[in-house]
Amino acid sequence: MKVAPMGEVRNNFGRYLAACEGEPVFVTRNGRITAVLEHLTDSDIEDFLLERSPRFRRMLGRVKREKGGMPLSAYRKSRGV
């Protein structure tokens, strides 16, 4: 895990983009973490977005309560994805 101040990341953005391929880079502002640079591949984007979606989390909670769970393949089929 790397931690770097925002000004340093801004001035050396390319270097920090390369660094985040190996581990996340936490960006600080006034000593507090405000962002993270994390390497993603094209295949990771959908999972990244779903993991952070409040709507998706609510839907998962509802399905778990009602049906005891649903495989991701069934969810994708139900949504036409």
mmCIF file of the N, C-alpha and C atoms, coordinates in Angstrom:
data_MODEL
# 
_entry.id   MODEL 
# 
loop_
_atom_site.group_PDB 
_atom_site.id 
_atom_site.type_symbol 
_atom_site.label_atom_id 
_atom_site.label_alt_id 
_atom_site.label_comp_id 
_atom_site.label_asym_id 
_atom_site.label_entity_id 
_atom_site.label_seq_id 
_atom_site.pdbx_PDB_ins_code 
_atom_site.Cartn_x 
_atom_site.Cartn_y 
_atom_site.Cartn_z 
_atom_site.occupancy 
_atom_site.B_iso_or_equiv 
_atom_site.pdbx_formal_charge 
_atom_site.auth_seq_id 
_atom_site.auth_comp_id 
_atom_site.auth_asym_id 
_atom_site.auth_atom_id 
_atom_site.pdbx_PDB_model_num 
ATOM 1   N N  . MET A 1 1  ? 0.844   -1.168  0.000   1.00 0.00 ? 1  MET A N  1 
ATOM 2   C CA . MET A 1 1  ? 0.000   0.000   0.000   1.00 0.00 ? 1  MET A CA 1 
ATOM 3   C C  . MET A 1 1  ? 0.890   1.231   0.000   1.00 0.00 ? 1  MET A C  1 
ATOM 4   N N  . LYS A 1 2  ? 0.614   2.132   -0.910  1.00 0.00 ? 2  LYS A N  1 
ATOM 5   C CA . LYS A 1 2  ? 1.345   3.395   -0.956  1.00 0.00 ? 2  LYS A CA 1 
ATOM 6   C C  . LYS A 1 2  ? 0.400   4.518   -0.553  1.00 0.00 ? 2  LYS A C  1 
ATOM 7   N N  . VAL A 1 3  ? 0.936   5.513   0.094   1.00 0.00 ? 3  VAL A N  1 
ATOM 8   C CA . VAL A 1 3  ? 0.184   6.704   0.465   1.00 0.00 ? 3  VAL A CA 1 
ATOM 9   C C  . VAL A 1 3  ? 0.972   7.903   -0.056  1.00 0.00 ? 3  VAL A C  1 
ATOM 10  N N  . ALA A 1 4  ? 0.273   8.808   -0.755  1.00 0.00 ? 4  ALA A N  1 
ATOM 11  C CA . ALA A 1 4  ? 0.957   9.969   -1.328  1.00 0.00 ? 4  ALA A CA 1 
ATOM 12  C C  . ALA A 1 4  ? 0.053   11.190  -1.250  1.00 0.00 ? 4  ALA A C  1 
ATOM 13  N N  . PRO A 1 5  ? 0.635   12.362  -1.022  1.00 0.00 ? 5  PRO A N  1 
ATOM 14  C CA . PRO A 1 5  ? -0.164  13.592  -0.996  1.00 0.00 ? 5  PRO A CA 1 
ATOM 15  C C  . PRO A 1 5  ? -0.656  13.952  -2.403  1.00 0.00 ? 5  PRO A C  1 
ATOM 16  N N  . MET A 1 6  ? -1.795  14.593  -2.461  1.00 0.00 ? 6  MET A N  1 
ATOM 17  C CA . MET A 1 6  ? -2.436  14.943  -3.730  1.00 0.00 ? 6  MET A CA 1 
ATOM 18  C C  . MET A 1 6  ? -1.505  15.733  -4.650  1.00 0.00 ? 6  MET A C  1 
ATOM 19  N N  . GLY A 1 7  ? -0.795  16.687  -4.134  1.00 0.00 ? 7  GLY A N  1 
ATOM 20  C CA . GLY A 1 7  ? 0.103   17.491  -4.969  1.00 0.00 ? 7  GLY A CA 1 
ATOM 21  C C  . GLY A 1 7  ? 1.174   16.637  -5.624  1.00 0.00 ? 7  GLY A C  1 
ATOM 22  N N  . GLU A 1 8  ? 1.716   15.687  -4.882  1.00 0.00 ? 8  GLU A N  1 
ATOM 23  C CA . GLU A 1 8  ? 2.728   14.784  -5.422  1.00 0.00 ? 8  GLU A CA 1 
ATOM 24  C C  . GLU A 1 8  ? 2.121   13.910  -6.522  1.00 0.00 ? 8  GLU A C  1 
ATOM 25  N N  . VAL A 1 9  ? 0.923   13.414  -6.307  1.00 0.00 ? 9  VAL A N  1 
ATOM 26  C CA . VAL A 1 9  ? 0.257   12.583  -7.321  1.00 0.00 ? 9  VAL A CA 1 
ATOM 27  C C  . VAL A 1 9  ? -0.047  13.421  -8.561  1.00 0.00 ? 9  VAL A C  1 
ATOM 28  N N  . ARG A 1 10 ? -0.524  14.635  -8.361  1.00 0.00 ? 10 ARG A N  1 
ATOM 29  C CA . ARG A 1 10 ? -0.846  15.513  -9.488  1.00 0.00 ? 10 ARG A CA 1 
ATOM 30  C C  . ARG A 1 10 ? 0.394   15.802  -10.331 1.00 0.00 ? 10 ARG A C  1 
ATOM 31  N N  . ASN A 1 11 ? 1.508   16.074  -9.674  1.00 0.00 ? 11 ASN A N  1 
ATOM 32  C CA . ASN A 1 11 ? 2.732   16.416  -10.389 1.00 0.00 ? 11 ASN A CA 1 
ATOM 33  C C  . ASN A 1 11 ? 3.424   15.217  -11.038 1.00 0.00 ? 11 ASN A C  1 
ATOM 34  N N  . ASN A 1 12 ? 3.108   14.015  -10.574 1.00 0.00 ? 12 ASN A N  1 
ATOM 35  C CA . ASN A 1 12 ? 3.747   12.797  -11.086 1.00 0.00 ? 12 ASN A CA 1 
ATOM 36  C C  . ASN A 1 12 ? 2.701   11.732  -11.391 1.00 0.00 ? 12 ASN A C  1 
ATOM 37  N N  . PHE A 1 13 ? 1.625   12.141  -12.032 1.00 0.00 ? 13 PHE A N  1 
ATOM 38  C CA . PHE A 1 13 ? 0.476   11.255  -12.225 1.00 0.00 ? 13 PHE A CA 1 
ATOM 39  C C  . PHE A 1 13 ? 0.849   9.966   -12.951 1.00 0.00 ? 13 PHE A C  1 
ATOM 40  N N  . GLY A 1 14 ? 1.626   10.058  -14.005 1.00 0.00 ? 14 GLY A N  1 
ATOM 41  C CA . GLY A 1 14 ? 2.025   8.868   -14.758 1.00 0.00 ? 14 GLY A CA 1 
ATOM 42  C C  . GLY A 1 14 ? 2.763   7.857   -13.899 1.00 0.00 ? 14 GLY A C  1 
ATOM 43  N N  . ARG A 1 15 ? 3.623   8.351   -13.041 1.00 0.00 ? 15 ARG A N  1 
ATOM 44  C CA . ARG A 1 15 ? 4.384   7.471   -12.153 1.00 0.00 ? 15 ARG A CA 1 
ATOM 45  C C  . ARG A 1 15 ? 3.447   6.739   -11.191 1.00 0.00 ? 15 ARG A C  1 
ATOM 46  N N  . TYR A 1 16 ? 2.440   7.449   -10.669 1.00 0.00 ? 16 TYR A N  1 
ATOM 47  C CA . TYR A 1 16 ? 1.506   6.824   -9.734  1.00 0.00 ? 16 TYR A CA 1 
ATOM 48  C C  . TYR A 1 16 ? 0.533   5.880   -10.439 1.00 0.00 ? 16 TYR A C  1 
ATOM 49  N N  . LEU A 1 17 ? 0.203   6.178   -11.691 1.00 0.00 ? 17 LEU A N  1 
ATOM 50  C CA . LEU A 1 17 ? -0.610  5.231   -12.454 1.00 0.00 ? 17 LEU A CA 1 
ATOM 51  C C  . LEU A 1 17 ? 0.139   3.919   -12.636 1.00 0.00 ? 17 LEU A C  1 
ATOM 52  N N  . ALA A 1 18 ? 1.406   4.006   -12.931 1.00 0.00 ? 18 ALA A N  1 
ATOM 53  C CA . ALA A 1 18 ? 2.219   2.793   -13.069 1.00 0.00 ? 18 ALA A CA 1 
ATOM 54  C C  . ALA A 1 18 ? 2.330   2.070   -11.728 1.00 0.00 ? 18 ALA A C  1 
ATOM 55  N N  . ALA A 1 19 ? 2.481   2.823   -10.651 1.00 0.00 ? 19 ALA A N  1 
ATOM 56  C CA . ALA A 1 19 ? 2.635   2.220   -9.320  1.00 0.00 ? 19 ALA A CA 1 
ATOM 57  C C  . ALA A 1 19 ? 1.379   1.475   -8.887  1.00 0.00 ? 19 ALA A C  1 
ATOM 58  N N  . CYS A 1 20 ? 0.211   1.960   -9.287  1.00 0.00 ? 20 CYS A N  1 
ATOM 59  C CA . CYS A 1 20 ? -1.034  1.322   -8.832  1.00 0.00 ? 20 CYS A CA 1 
ATOM 60  C C  . CYS A 1 20 ? -1.285  -0.013  -9.524  1.00 0.00 ? 20 CYS A C  1 
ATOM 61  N N  . GLU A 1 21 ? -0.486  -0.356  -10.531 1.00 0.00 ? 21 GLU A N  1 
ATOM 62  C CA . GLU A 1 21 ? -0.613  -1.681  -11.132 1.00 0.00 ? 21 GLU A CA 1 
ATOM 63  C C  . GLU A 1 21 ? -0.176  -2.765  -10.154 1.00 0.00 ? 21 GLU A C  1 
ATOM 64  N N  . GLY A 1 22 ? 0.716   -2.438  -9.242  1.00 0.00 ? 22 GLY A N  1 
ATOM 65  C CA . GLY A 1 22 ? 1.198   -3.409  -8.272  1.00 0.00 ? 22 GLY A CA 1 
ATOM 66  C C  . GLY A 1 22 ? 0.448   -3.395  -6.957  1.00 0.00 ? 22 GLY A C  1 
ATOM 67  N N  . GLU A 1 23 ? -0.016  -2.231  -6.557  1.00 0.00 ? 23 GLU A N  1 
ATOM 68  C CA . GLU A 1 23 ? -0.743  -2.084  -5.294  1.00 0.00 ? 23 GLU A CA 1 
ATOM 69  C C  . GLU A 1 23 ? -1.531  -0.776  -5.331  1.00 0.00 ? 23 GLU A C  1 
ATOM 70  N N  . PRO A 1 24 ? -2.601  -0.676  -4.543  1.00 0.00 ? 24 PRO A N  1 
ATOM 71  C CA . PRO A 1 24 ? -3.369  0.569   -4.527  1.00 0.00 ? 24 PRO A CA 1 
ATOM 72  C C  . PRO A 1 24 ? -2.524  1.737   -4.018  1.00 0.00 ? 24 PRO A C  1 
ATOM 73  N N  . VAL A 1 25 ? -2.819  2.909   -4.527  1.00 0.00 ? 25 VAL A N  1 
ATOM 74  C CA . VAL A 1 25 ? -2.154  4.129   -4.072  1.00 0.00 ? 25 VAL A CA 1 
ATOM 75  C C  . VAL A 1 25 ? -3.229  5.013   -3.436  1.00 0.00 ? 25 VAL A C  1 
ATOM 76  N N  . PHE A 1 26 ? -3.079  5.269   -2.146  1.00 0.00 ? 26 PHE A N  1 
ATOM 77  C CA . PHE A 1 26 ? -4.024  6.112   -1.429  1.00 0.00 ? 26 PHE A CA 1 
ATOM 78  C C  . PHE A 1 26 ? -3.544  7.556   -1.513  1.00 0.00 ? 26 PHE A C  1 
ATOM 79  N N  . VAL A 1 27 ? -4.436  8.446   -1.913  1.00 0.00 ? 27 VAL A N  1 
ATOM 80  C CA . VAL A 1 27 ? -4.105  9.852   -2.118  1.00 0.00 ? 27 VAL A CA 1 
ATOM 81  C C  . VAL A 1 27 ? -4.650  10.642  -0.930  1.00 0.00 ? 27 VAL A C  1 
ATOM 82  N N  . THR A 1 28 ? -3.783  11.472  -0.351  1.00 0.00 ? 28 THR A N  1 
ATOM 83  C CA . THR A 1 28 ? -4.198  12.255  0.810   1.00 0.00 ? 28 THR A CA 1 
ATOM 84  C C  . THR A 1 28 ? -4.333  13.731  0.458   1.00 0.00 ? 28 THR A C  1 
ATOM 85  N N  . ARG A 1 29 ? -5.172  14.376  1.206   1.00 0.00 ? 29 ARG A N  1 
ATOM 86  C CA . ARG A 1 29 ? -5.346  15.836  1.121   1.00 0.00 ? 29 ARG A CA 1 
ATOM 87  C C  . ARG A 1 29 ? -5.404  16.332  2.551   1.00 0.00 ? 29 ARG A C  1 
ATOM 88  N N  . ASN A 1 30 ? -4.503  17.221  2.897   1.00 0.00 ? 30 ASN A N  1 
ATOM 89  C CA . ASN A 1 30 ? -4.385  17.713  4.273   1.00 0.00 ? 30 ASN A CA 1 
ATOM 90  C C  . ASN A 1 30 ? -4.229  16.566  5.260   1.00 0.00 ? 30 ASN A C  1 
ATOM 91  N N  . GLY A 1 31 ? -3.481  15.540  4.859   1.00 0.00 ? 31 GLY A N  1 
ATOM 92  C CA . GLY A 1 31 ? -3.195  14.422  5.748   1.00 0.00 ? 31 GLY A CA 1 
ATOM 93  C C  . GLY A 1 31 ? -4.283  13.367  5.850   1.00 0.00 ? 31 GLY A C  1 
ATOM 94  N N  . ARG A 1 32 ? -5.382  13.535  5.125   1.00 0.00 ? 32 ARG A N  1 
ATOM 95  C CA . ARG A 1 32 ? -6.485  12.576  5.197   1.00 0.00 ? 32 ARG A CA 1 
ATOM 96  C C  . ARG A 1 32 ? -6.667  11.897  3.842   1.00 0.00 ? 32 ARG A C  1 
ATOM 97  N N  . ILE A 1 33 ? -6.902  10.612  3.855   1.00 0.00 ? 33 ILE A N  1 
ATOM 98  C CA . ILE A 1 33 ? -7.111  9.882   2.606   1.00 0.00 ? 33 ILE A CA 1 
ATOM 99  C C  . ILE A 1 33 ? -8.417  10.333  1.970   1.00 0.00 ? 33 ILE A C  1 
ATOM 100 N N  . THR A 1 34 ? -8.326  10.737  0.694   1.00 0.00 ? 34 THR A N  1 
ATOM 101 C CA . THR A 1 34 ? -9.510  11.217  -0.013  1.00 0.00 ? 34 THR A CA 1 
ATOM 102 C C  . THR A 1 34 ? -9.797  10.435  -1.286  1.00 0.00 ? 34 THR A C  1 
ATOM 103 N N  . ALA A 1 35 ? -8.828  9.653   -1.758  1.00 0.00 ? 35 ALA A N  1 
ATOM 104 C CA . ALA A 1 35 ? -9.026  8.910   -3.000  1.00 0.00 ? 35 ALA A CA 1 
ATOM 105 C C  . ALA A 1 35 ? -8.076  7.729   -3.030  1.00 0.00 ? 35 ALA A C  1 
ATOM 106 N N  . VAL A 1 36 ? -8.345  6.830   -3.941  1.00 0.00 ? 36 VAL A N  1 
ATOM 107 C CA . VAL A 1 36 ? -7.447  5.695   -4.136  1.00 0.00 ? 36 VAL A CA 1 
ATOM 108 C C  . VAL A 1 36 ? -7.299  5.441   -5.631  1.00 0.00 ? 36 VAL A C  1 
ATOM 109 N N  . LEU A 1 37 ? -6.076  5.193   -6.066  1.00 0.00 ? 37 LEU A N  1 
ATOM 110 C CA . LEU A 1 37 ? -5.809  4.790   -7.444  1.00 0.00 ? 37 LEU A CA 1 
ATOM 111 C C  . LEU A 1 37 ? -5.648  3.278   -7.422  1.00 0.00 ? 37 LEU A C  1 
ATOM 112 N N  . GLU A 1 38 ? -6.453  2.606   -8.225  1.00 0.00 ? 38 GLU A N  1 
ATOM 113 C CA . GLU A 1 38 ? -6.423  1.146   -8.247  1.00 0.00 ? 38 GLU A CA 1 
ATOM 114 C C  . GLU A 1 38 ? -6.442  0.672   -9.691  1.00 0.00 ? 38 GLU A C  1 
ATOM 115 N N  . HIS A 1 39 ? -5.596  -0.279  -10.009 1.00 0.00 ? 39 HIS A N  1 
ATOM 116 C CA . HIS A 1 39 ? -5.511  -0.803  -11.364 1.00 0.00 ? 39 HIS A CA 1 
ATOM 117 C C  . HIS A 1 39 ? -6.748  -1.639  -11.684 1.00 0.00 ? 39 HIS A C  1 
ATOM 118 N N  . LEU A 1 40 ? -7.356  -1.375  -12.837 1.00 0.00 ? 40 LEU A N  1 
ATOM 119 C CA . LEU A 1 40 ? -8.509  -2.151  -13.309 1.00 0.00 ? 40 LEU A CA 1 
ATOM 120 C C  . LEU A 1 40 ? -8.258  -2.584  -14.739 1.00 0.00 ? 40 LEU A C  1 
ATOM 121 N N  . THR A 1 41 ? -8.707  -3.778  -15.052 1.00 0.00 ? 41 THR A N  1 
ATOM 122 C CA . THR A 1 41 ? -8.701  -4.229  -16.434 1.00 0.00 ? 41 THR A CA 1 
ATOM 123 C C  . THR A 1 41 ? -10.108 -4.070  -16.972 1.00 0.00 ? 41 THR A C  1 
ATOM 124 N N  . ASP A 1 42 ? -10.271 -4.193  -18.280 1.00 0.00 ? 42 ASP A N  1 
ATOM 125 C CA . ASP A 1 42 ? -11.606 -4.076  -18.868 1.00 0.00 ? 42 ASP A CA 1 
ATOM 126 C C  . ASP A 1 42 ? -12.579 -5.062  -18.247 1.00 0.00 ? 42 ASP A C  1 
ATOM 127 N N  . SER A 1 43 ? -12.118 -6.256  -17.931 1.00 0.00 ? 43 SER A N  1 
ATOM 128 C CA . SER A 1 43 ? -13.007 -7.268  -17.357 1.00 0.00 ? 43 SER A CA 1 
ATOM 129 C C  . SER A 1 43 ? -13.374 -6.968  -15.908 1.00 0.00 ? 43 SER A C  1 
ATOM 130 N N  . ASP A 1 44 ? -12.648 -6.074  -15.232 1.00 0.00 ? 44 ASP A N  1 
ATOM 131 C CA . ASP A 1 44 ? -12.927 -5.725  -13.842 1.00 0.00 ? 44 ASP A CA 1 
ATOM 132 C C  . ASP A 1 44 ? -13.964 -4.612  -13.691 1.00 0.00 ? 44 ASP A C  1 
ATOM 133 N N  . ILE A 1 45 ? -14.231 -3.877  -14.745 1.00 0.00 ? 45 ILE A N  1 
ATOM 134 C CA . ILE A 1 45 ? -15.046 -2.669  -14.623 1.00 0.00 ? 45 ILE A CA 1 
ATOM 135 C C  . ILE A 1 45 ? -16.458 -2.972  -14.139 1.00 0.00 ? 45 ILE A C  1 
ATOM 136 N N  . GLU A 1 46 ? -17.106 -3.974  -14.715 1.00 0.00 ? 46 GLU A N  1 
ATOM 137 C CA . GLU A 1 46 ? -18.477 -4.295  -14.305 1.00 0.00 ? 46 GLU A CA 1 
ATOM 138 C C  . GLU A 1 46 ? -18.530 -4.676  -12.827 1.00 0.00 ? 46 GLU A C  1 
ATOM 139 N N  . ASP A 1 47 ? -17.614 -5.519  -12.375 1.00 0.00 ? 47 ASP A N  1 
ATOM 140 C CA . ASP A 1 47 ? -17.588 -5.906  -10.966 1.00 0.00 ? 47 ASP A CA 1 
ATOM 141 C C  . ASP A 1 47 ? -17.329 -4.699  -10.075 1.00 0.00 ? 47 ASP A C  1 
ATOM 142 N N  . PHE A 1 48 ? -16.417 -3.831  -10.475 1.00 0.00 ? 48 PHE A N  1 
ATOM 143 C CA . PHE A 1 48 ? -16.102 -2.627  -9.709  1.00 0.00 ? 48 PHE A CA 1 
ATOM 144 C C  . PHE A 1 48 ? -17.352 -1.776  -9.511  1.00 0.00 ? 48 PHE A C  1 
ATOM 145 N N  . LEU A 1 49 ? -18.092 -1.566  -10.588 1.00 0.00 ? 49 LEU A N  1 
ATOM 146 C CA . LEU A 1 49 ? -19.295 -0.735  -10.505 1.00 0.00 ? 49 LEU A CA 1 
ATOM 147 C C  . LEU A 1 49 ? -20.391 -1.396  -9.673  1.00 0.00 ? 49 LEU A C  1 
ATOM 148 N N  . LEU A 1 50 ? -20.594 -2.685  -9.849  1.00 0.00 ? 50 LEU A N  1 
ATOM 149 C CA . LEU A 1 50 ? -21.629 -3.380  -9.084  1.00 0.00 ? 50 LEU A CA 1 
ATOM 150 C C  . LEU A 1 50 ? -21.309 -3.412  -7.597  1.00 0.00 ? 50 LEU A C  1 
ATOM 151 N N  . GLU A 1 51 ? -20.056 -3.609  -7.237  1.00 0.00 ? 51 GLU A N  1 
ATOM 152 C CA . GLU A 1 51 ? -19.666 -3.642  -5.829  1.00 0.00 ? 51 GLU A CA 1 
ATOM 153 C C  . GLU A 1 51 ? -19.977 -2.337  -5.114  1.00 0.00 ? 51 GLU A C  1 
ATOM 154 N N  . ARG A 1 52 ? -19.994 -1.250  -5.848  1.00 0.00 ? 52 ARG A N  1 
ATOM 155 C CA . ARG A 1 52 ? -20.192 0.069   -5.243  1.00 0.00 ? 52 ARG A CA 1 
ATOM 156 C C  . ARG A 1 52 ? -21.575 0.650   -5.477  1.00 0.00 ? 52 ARG A C  1 
ATOM 157 N N  . SER A 1 53 ? -22.475 -0.139  -6.025  1.00 0.00 ? 53 SER A N  1 
ATOM 158 C CA . SER A 1 53 ? -23.808 0.349   -6.352  1.00 0.00 ? 53 SER A CA 1 
ATOM 159 C C  . SER A 1 53 ? -24.780 0.111   -5.191  1.00 0.00 ? 53 SER A C  1 
ATOM 160 N N  . PRO A 1 54 ? -25.281 1.177   -4.555  1.00 0.00 ? 54 PRO A N  1 
ATOM 161 C CA . PRO A 1 54 ? -26.261 0.997   -3.480  1.00 0.00 ? 54 PRO A CA 1 
ATOM 162 C C  . PRO A 1 54 ? -27.522 0.273   -3.972  1.00 0.00 ? 54 PRO A C  1 
ATOM 163 N N  . ARG A 1 55 ? -27.928 0.570   -5.178  1.00 0.00 ? 55 ARG A N  1 
ATOM 164 C CA . ARG A 1 55 ? -29.121 -0.079  -5.738  1.00 0.00 ? 55 ARG A CA 1 
ATOM 165 C C  . ARG A 1 55 ? -28.901 -1.583  -5.879  1.00 0.00 ? 55 ARG A C  1 
ATOM 166 N N  . PHE A 1 56 ? -27.741 -1.974  -6.361  1.00 0.00 ? 56 PHE A N  1 
ATOM 167 C CA . PHE A 1 56 ? -27.430 -3.395  -6.521  1.00 0.00 ? 56 PHE A CA 1 
ATOM 168 C C  . PHE A 1 56 ? -27.365 -4.080  -5.159  1.00 0.00 ? 56 PHE A C  1 
ATOM 169 N N  . ARG A 1 57 ? -26.770 -3.420  -4.162  1.00 0.00 ? 57 ARG A N  1 
ATOM 170 C CA . ARG A 1 57 ? -26.694 -3.997  -2.817  1.00 0.00 ? 57 ARG A CA 1 
ATOM 171 C C  . ARG A 1 57 ? -28.087 -4.192  -2.218  1.00 0.00 ? 57 ARG A C  1 
ATOM 172 N N  . ARG A 1 58 ? -28.977 -3.213  -2.407  1.00 0.00 ? 58 ARG A N  1 
ATOM 173 C CA . ARG A 1 58 ? -30.353 -3.361  -1.912  1.00 0.00 ? 58 ARG A CA 1 
ATOM 174 C C  . ARG A 1 58 ? -31.038 -4.542  -2.581  1.00 0.00 ? 58 ARG A C  1 
ATOM 175 N N  . MET A 1 59 ? -30.853 -4.656  -3.903  1.00 0.00 ? 59 MET A N  1 
ATOM 176 C CA . MET A 1 59 ? -31.458 -5.747  -4.646  1.00 0.00 ? 59 MET A CA 1 
ATOM 177 C C  . MET A 1 59 ? -30.923 -7.089  -4.139  1.00 0.00 ? 59 MET A C  1 
ATOM 178 N N  . LEU A 1 60 ? -29.624 -7.198  -3.903  1.00 0.00 ? 60 LEU A N  1 
ATOM 179 C CA . LEU A 1 60 ? -29.054 -8.438  -3.386  1.00 0.00 ? 60 LEU A CA 1 
ATOM 180 C C  . LEU A 1 60 ? -29.627 -8.784  -2.017  1.00 0.00 ? 60 LEU A C  1 
ATOM 181 N N  . GLY A 1 61 ? -29.730 -7.798  -1.165  1.00 0.00 ? 61 GLY A N  1 
ATOM 182 C CA . GLY A 1 61 ? -30.314 -8.022  0.167   1.00 0.00 ? 61 GLY A CA 1 
ATOM 183 C C  . GLY A 1 61 ? -31.744 -8.512  0.078   1.00 0.00 ? 61 GLY A C  1 
ATOM 184 N N  . ARG A 1 62 ? -32.520 -7.906  -0.797  1.00 0.00 ? 62 ARG A N  1 
ATOM 185 C CA . ARG A 1 62 ? -33.919 -8.304  -0.970  1.00 0.00 ? 62 ARG A CA 1 
ATOM 186 C C  . ARG A 1 62 ? -34.008 -9.740  -1.491  1.00 0.00 ? 62 ARG A C  1 
ATOM 187 N N  . VAL A 1 63 ? -33.205 -10.074 -2.475  1.00 0.00 ? 63 VAL A N  1 
ATOM 188 C CA . VAL A 1 63 ? -33.219 -11.427 -3.042  1.00 0.00 ? 63 VAL A CA 1 
ATOM 189 C C  . VAL A 1 63 ? -32.783 -12.454 -2.002  1.00 0.00 ? 63 VAL A C  1 
ATOM 190 N N  . LYS A 1 64 ? -31.764 -12.135 -1.216  1.00 0.00 ? 64 LYS A N  1 
ATOM 191 C CA . LYS A 1 64 ? -31.315 -13.065 -0.179  1.00 0.00 ? 64 LYS A CA 1 
ATOM 192 C C  . LYS A 1 64 ? -32.415 -13.321 0.846   1.00 0.00 ? 64 LYS A C  1 
ATOM 193 N N  . ARG A 1 65 ? -33.129 -12.270 1.225   1.00 0.00 ? 65 ARG A N  1 
ATOM 194 C CA . ARG A 1 65 ? -34.218 -12.429 2.192   1.00 0.00 ? 65 ARG A CA 1 
ATOM 195 C C  . ARG A 1 65 ? -35.366 -13.239 1.600   1.00 0.00 ? 65 ARG A C  1 
ATOM 196 N N  . GLU A 1 66 ? -35.725 -12.948 0.358   1.00 0.00 ? 66 GLU A N  1 
ATOM 197 C CA . GLU A 1 66 ? -36.890 -13.575 -0.256  1.00 0.00 ? 66 GLU A CA 1 
ATOM 198 C C  . GLU A 1 66 ? -36.619 -14.977 -0.791  1.00 0.00 ? 66 GLU A C  1 
ATOM 199 N N  . LYS A 1 67 ? -35.488 -15.172 -1.416  1.00 0.00 ? 67 LYS A N  1 
ATOM 200 C CA . LYS A 1 67 ? -35.235 -16.421 -2.140  1.00 0.00 ? 67 LYS A CA 1 
ATOM 201 C C  . LYS A 1 67 ? -34.036 -17.197 -1.624  1.00 0.00 ? 67 LYS A C  1 
ATOM 202 N N  . GLY A 1 68 ? -33.342 -16.660 -0.666  1.00 0.00 ? 68 GLY A N  1 
ATOM 203 C CA . GLY A 1 68 ? -32.165 -17.352 -0.162  1.00 0.00 ? 68 GLY A CA 1 
ATOM 204 C C  . GLY A 1 68 ? -30.949 -17.212 -1.054  1.00 0.00 ? 68 GLY A C  1 
ATOM 205 N N  . GLY A 1 69 ? -30.979 -16.296 -1.988  1.00 0.00 ? 69 GLY A N  1 
ATOM 206 C CA . GLY A 1 69 ? -29.827 -16.055 -2.854  1.00 0.00 ? 69 GLY A CA 1 
ATOM 207 C C  . GLY A 1 69 ? -30.139 -16.319 -4.311  1.00 0.00 ? 69 GLY A C  1 
ATOM 208 N N  . MET A 1 70 ? -29.285 -15.830 -5.187  1.00 0.00 ? 70 MET A N  1 
ATOM 209 C CA . MET A 1 70 ? -29.443 -16.010 -6.626  1.00 0.00 ? 70 MET A CA 1 
ATOM 210 C C  . MET A 1 70 ? -28.054 -15.995 -7.253  1.00 0.00 ? 70 MET A C  1 
ATOM 211 N N  . PRO A 1 71 ? -27.753 -16.982 -8.085  1.00 0.00 ? 71 PRO A N  1 
ATOM 212 C CA . PRO A 1 71 ? -26.460 -16.959 -8.774  1.00 0.00 ? 71 PRO A CA 1 
ATOM 213 C C  . PRO A 1 71 ? -26.361 -15.747 -9.692  1.00 0.00 ? 71 PRO A C  1 
ATOM 214 N N  . LEU A 1 72 ? -25.147 -15.222 -9.843  1.00 0.00 ? 72 LEU A N  1 
ATOM 215 C CA . LEU A 1 72 ? -24.938 -14.065 -10.697 1.00 0.00 ? 72 LEU A CA 1 
ATOM 216 C C  . LEU A 1 72 ? -25.403 -14.337 -12.123 1.00 0.00 ? 72 LEU A C  1 
ATOM 217 N N  . SER A 1 73 ? -25.204 -15.552 -12.601 1.00 0.00 ? 73 SER A N  1 
ATOM 218 C CA . SER A 1 73 ? -25.645 -15.883 -13.970 1.00 0.00 ? 73 SER A CA 1 
ATOM 219 C C  . SER A 1 73 ? -27.159 -15.754 -14.092 1.00 0.00 ? 73 SER A C  1 
ATOM 220 N N  . ALA A 1 74 ? -27.919 -16.117 -13.063 1.00 0.00 ? 74 ALA A N  1 
ATOM 221 C CA . ALA A 1 74 ? -29.374 -15.980 -13.096 1.00 0.00 ? 74 ALA A CA 1 
ATOM 222 C C  . ALA A 1 74 ? -29.782 -14.513 -13.083 1.00 0.00 ? 74 ALA A C  1 
ATOM 223 N N  . TYR A 1 75 ? -29.057 -13.714 -12.290 1.00 0.00 ? 75 TYR A N  1 
ATOM 224 C CA . TYR A 1 75 ? -29.350 -12.278 -12.255 1.00 0.00 ? 75 TYR A CA 1 
ATOM 225 C C  . TYR A 1 75 ? -29.110 -11.662 -13.619 1.00 0.00 ? 75 TYR A C  1 
ATOM 226 N N  . ARG A 1 76 ? -27.962 -11.974 -14.219 1.00 0.00 ? 76 ARG A N  1 
ATOM 227 C CA . ARG A 1 76 ? -27.649 -11.408 -15.530 1.00 0.00 ? 76 ARG A CA 1 
ATOM 228 C C  . ARG A 1 76 ? -28.701 -11.829 -16.560 1.00 0.00 ? 76 ARG A C  1 
ATOM 229 N N  . LYS A 1 77 ? -29.138 -13.082 -16.498 1.00 0.00 ? 77 LYS A N  1 
ATOM 230 C CA . LYS A 1 77 ? -30.163 -13.555 -17.432 1.00 0.00 ? 77 LYS A CA 1 
ATOM 231 C C  . LYS A 1 77 ? -31.474 -12.801 -17.218 1.00 0.00 ? 77 LYS A C  1 
ATOM 232 N N  . SER A 1 78 ? -31.840 -12.548 -15.978 1.00 0.00 ? 78 SER A N  1 
ATOM 233 C CA . SER A 1 78 ? -33.089 -11.846 -15.688 1.00 0.00 ? 78 SER A CA 1 
ATOM 234 C C  . SER A 1 78 ? -33.045 -10.390 -16.152 1.00 0.00 ? 78 SER A C  1 
ATOM 235 N N  . ARG A 1 79 ? -31.840 -9.824  -16.219 1.00 0.00 ? 79 ARG A N  1 
ATOM 236 C CA . ARG A 1 79 ? -31.665 -8.435  -16.654 1.00 0.00 ? 79 ARG A CA 1 
ATOM 237 C C  . ARG A 1 79 ? -31.306 -8.319  -18.120 1.00 0.00 ? 79 ARG A C  1 
ATOM 238 N N  . GLY A 1 80 ? -31.153 -9.457  -18.788 1.00 0.00 ? 80 GLY A N  1 
ATOM 239 C CA . GLY A 1 80 ? -30.787 -9.412  -20.191 1.00 0.00 ? 80 GLY A CA 1 
ATOM 240 C C  . GLY A 1 80 ? -29.354 -8.995  -20.449 1.00 0.00 ? 80 GLY A C  1 
ATOM 241 N N  . VAL A 1 81 ? -28.507 -9.239  -19.469 1.00 0.00 ? 81 VAL A N  1 
ATOM 242 C CA . VAL A 1 81 ? -27.089 -8.849  -19.573 1.00 0.00 ? 81 VAL A CA 1 
ATOM 243 C C  . VAL A 1 81 ? -26.271 -10.009 -20.083 1.00 0.00 ? 81 VAL A C  1 
# 
